[in-house]
């Protein structure tokens, strides 16, 4: 799935398409205006800055509030062609928060549904917004427990999407991401691998999927890294940001913690695209400094951060407990 339109650093819209997200500093980055109109303007501003900086991959999802709609309006306003940018989106979750930032305890912001009916409905919705720009369509946050990779009807439907000209992929989530990635690599339809891309969380706190992602890369599958900043924990203001800054200084790397953490992910030889989840132009510009950090230096910083690694179960429990702000 290598494509000249794609860039090493991509932009994910999870923090821009809805008024609340589970990331350190999200509320401060978005500011006071979280109206639909306000967030559409903000999304366009960040997309403008990303495109000007050379970012050519944008990642959305049906559950990211109005992210697909905001992206569609930006594409139309800028007059871009499908061959000038690559767009990926995901199905399998629905946004149910009703544009509210605070919900009653225990009330989810999004609901999972990996069934065949959800696939059909969400494909129609995504195509209705993104049309010919949709280049990659992914299962959203598959886990071994969800069973989606063992659902023959769903896999057959995805094969029809692939055969119709849209690449299909799978994003993984949870402490058993490596199992999900390996299961996805084994899925074949029509005598060929079904999935052209895998997307997974990888960062110095949770690097457990690294070997499986290396296997994916070696098999010709594109690897997309999400949550390289551990939902803001590795960015300024996060609980592990100072440790990243110290490690960077020890290797004579002069860059903010977020850029360093992204550079560590970019330095992995299997990483095709690493996503920035910037919620503002300022965050994006800070993230972009990652591209100026030499890969060997980033690799040394990663070694210096080895002590930060958390058991996968503990990492994902902590992530699940983060507040939506």
Secondary structure, DSSP 8 states (H G I E B T S, - for coil): ---TT--SEEEE-TTTSSS--SSTTHHHHH-S--SHHHHHHHHHHHHHHHHHTT--EEE--TTSTTHHHHHHHHHHHHT--GGG-EEEEEESEEE-STT-S---TT--SEEE--SHHHHHHHHHHHHHHHGGGEEEEEEEEE-GGG-GGG-HHHHHHHHHHHHTT-EEEEEE-STTHHHHHHHHHH-EETTEES-SEEEEE-BTTB-TTHHHHHHHHHTT-EEEEE-TTTTTTTSTTSTTHHHHHHHHHHTT--S-HHHHHHHHHHTSTT-SEEEE--SSHHHHHHHHGGGGS-HHHHHHHHHHTGGG---HHHHHHHHHHS---
